[in-house]
Amino acid sequence: SPFASYDSKDDVMKAAKAYEKTTPIVEMLRKTADASIERAPERQKEKLRIVFNTLDKGKIRSDVLGLMAKHFTAEELHALAEFYGSDVGQTISEKFPEYMAEANNVIQKSIMEAIIEVGKQQEQQNSAR
């Protein structure tokens, strides 16, 4: 690896910020939100735009950088920065918000179906008593 392994919190945070330059957190959030809003029912779109515009994006960026520094080493973050700084990494980065919006819809739909199913099962158990 062209990068040394670092242990200090300062070095890890610097590496997180270097990675974030290749995939800016707030920009990725905006693109994912735009894609999600585009898929939302028409009656919900304006409310979702207001919610996104109300988010404290600076705090989100700061918190996510902190999570990167908590979960990854400087070497790992440098590797991510190297990959996402490449042509292939940039192409993947451009596709990721649309993918995440679609994946979130699939996950949310599955959760709602599971909640409905659990509710039905509980009703059946309660009526059997």
Buried (B, 14 or more C-beta within 10 A) or exposed (E): EEBEEBEEEEBBBBBBBBBBEBBEBBEBBBBBBBBBBEEBEEEEBEEBBEEBEEEEBEEEBEEBBEEBBEEBBBBBBBBBBBBBBEEEBBEBBEEBBBEBBEEBBEEEEEEEEEEEEEEEEEEEEEEEE
